[in-house]
């Protein structure tokens, strides 16, 4: 209840992840002033990237608008079918199962769609290359994609994971907020001490930074949670995180990867 108006789980599930995106990426933007924890010097964001921050912001807002529209339609359809949820109560174990299922489904969808957009020269040139204009990723650029890619990878992928997992709109508030935070963290370009995402997930900031570099374009497609499909299908690039001479860190492919 906000100012006398009841806010539905459907509306919260639609807009809370968007708010989380900008708040969480804003925190990382401020923390980016700590050069000793960066994977790239901050100046590289302007010198090496091929798109302005203003264009990135507009691109992300466009994608989030599409996501919001699709989410509202999806929640309405689920409600009308009698399967939604505020009335459904699930045990903690069931919720954990739904979260894990959604994570696996989202990872699987995004791995194969992401990899195909690299393998198909037309799709890469005209669609996916837009995301790779960010050679030096930063937090609020996490969802900067071509609108069609955003629709296919993130919006449709999220809808499928929601439906397959069987979670309710209320549960989706937490799942998609968590997935949003993980995606932002993957692009933040910071190796902060005590980062729990780096403790529990091998698919992290450095892992995804490797993919954004020229030598990593055919590797590390997995996102946003696990590295399972990269390992199974031979697209995993081992790497190490080393101290740079001028301060900060650098994600470097292992010697074996360079020799391949």
N, C-alpha and C positions, 0 to 999 in steps of 0.2 A: 504494500500500500504506500503510494507516494502522493503527498498533498491531497489526500482524500480519494485518490483514484487507485483502483487495483490494477497492478501491472501483471499481465498474464505471463506464464512460463514461455509461451510462444514468442512474445515480444522480447523478453529477457534473453531467450536463446538466440534471437536474431541480432540484438544490438549490443549485448554485453561483450561478446568477443571482439567487436569493433572498437569499443571503448578500451578494452584490455590491450589491443594492438597499439593504440596511440599512446596510452599511458606507459606501457612497458617499454616500447621503443623510445619514448621520451626519456625515460630513466637511463637507458643505455646511451642515448645521445649525450646526456650530461656526463656520464661516466667515461665517455670517449676522450675526455680531456686528459685522462691518465695515460700518457703515452707509453709508459712502461708495461702496460697490459694489452697493448694493441698488436694485432697481427700485421698491420700496415700503418705507416705514419699517417696521421690525419690528413696531411696535405695531399696524399695520394688519392683521396676521395674526389678531389677536384681536378687533379692533374691526369689521372689514369682513367677515370670513368668517362664514358661517352655520352652521358646524359646528365642534365642539371637536376639538382635536388627538387626544384619547383615542379619539373616535369614528372619526377618520381612520385611526388605527393599527389598530383592530379591523377596519375595512373592508378595509384593505390585506391584513391577515393572512388574512381570509376569501378574498379573491381569489387570494392566493398558494397557499392550500390547494387550491383548485379547479385552479389551474394545475399544481400538482405531481401531482395525481391524473391529469389528462389527459395530462401528459407521460409518466408511468410507463406508462399504457395505450398511448400512441402508440409509445414505444420498444419495448414488448413486442411489439406488432403488427409493427413493422418487423423486429425480430429474428426473429420466427417466420416471416416471409416470406422470410428468407434474404438480406435486403438490408442488414442492419446490418453493420456497420461497423467495429468495431475492427479487422476483418481487411482492410478495404478501405484502400488507400493511394492518395491523390490528390496530384498535383503541386501546387505552390504556385499556378500559374496556374489550375488547376481549382478550387482552394479560393477564389481571388479571384472567379472566375466564379460560384461557388455563393453566396458572400457577397453579391455585387452582385444576383444574381437574387432572393435572399431579401429584400434591402432593397427592391427594386422591388415585389415581390409584397406584402410587408407594408404598404408605403406605399399601394399601390393599394387594398387591402382596407380599410385603416383610413380612408382619405380618404372613400370612398363610404359606408361604414357610419357614420362620424362625421357626415358631412354630412346623411345621411338622418335621423339622430337629432335633428338641428336642424330639418329641414324638416317632419318629422312631429310635429305638436303633441302627440299622445298620448305618443309615445316620449320627446319632450323633457320633458314635464311629469312623467311617471312614472318615467323611467329616467335620461336623460342630465343632467337638471338637478341630480342628486346631485353630479356632478363639478364643476358650476359653482357649487356652494355655496362653493367656494374661489375667491373673487373675487381674492384675493391668493395665487397659487400658492406652494407651498414644496416642498422636495425630497421629503420622505417622503410627501407627498400625491399624488405622480405617479400612483400606481395606485389612488387613491381613486375608485371608481366604484360604481354599482349592480352587484350580482353578475351580472345578466344582461348588462349592457354589458361587464363585464370578460370574461365568457365569450365573447361575440361578437367584440368588437374585438381583445382581446389574446390570449386563449387559442386561439380558433379561428383567428384571423389568424396567430398564430405557428405553429400546426400546419400550416396551408396553406403558409406560406413554407418551412417545413422540408421538407415533402414535395415541393413543386414544385422546389425548388433541388437536391434530391438529396443534400444534405449528410448526413454521418454523425452519430451521437450525439456523437462526440468533437468534430467541427467545431461542432456546435450549442452546446457549452459556451462557446466563444469568441463565436459570433454572438449568442446570447441575453444573454450577459454584456455585450457591447458595446451591444446594443439597450437593455438595462436602464440602463446608464450614460447613454446618450443621452436616454432618457425622463426620468430623474431630472434631468439637466442642463436639459432644456427647462422643467422646473417649479421650478428652484431659486431663481429670482428674483434671481440675482446676475450682474452683468456684470464678471467677474474678468478682469484683464489676462492675456494669454497663453493664454486658454482655447482649446484646439485645436478643440473642437467649434464654437466661434464662428468660427474661422479657415476651417474646411473646409465648414461647413454654414450656408446662409442660414436654414434652419429651426432657430432657436435659442431661447434663453430669452426674448428680447425679442419675437420673432416670435409665440411662443405666448402671451406675456403679453397681446398685442393681442387675441387671440381670447377671453381670459377677461374682458375689459372689456365693458361694455354696448354700446359702439359697434362692437365687433369680433365680435359673436356670429354674423354672417353671413359672416365672412371667416376666412381662415387656418386652414382645416380640416386641412391637410396635417400628417401626423405619421407616424413620428418623424424621418425623414431629409431628404427633399427637399421642394421647394415646387412641383414640376412640375405636379401636378394643379390646384393653386390658380391657377397662371398660365394653364394651358390653358383652364380652365373659368370664368375671370373672377372668382374668389373671393379673389384676392390683394390684400391691403391694404398699400400702401407705408407705411413708417413711418420715423421717425428716433429715435435714442436721444439724449436731451438731459439736461444736468445740471439737477438740481432746485435751487431756491434754498436749501433747507435741507440740501443735501448729497445724495449718491447720484445715481441716474439715473432717467429716466422714458422709457418707450417711447410715442411720440406718433404718431398717424396723420398722414400728410402732408396738406397743405391740399387737394389734389385729392380725397383720400378723404373728407374732411369735407364737401366740396361735393356728393358723389354722393348 
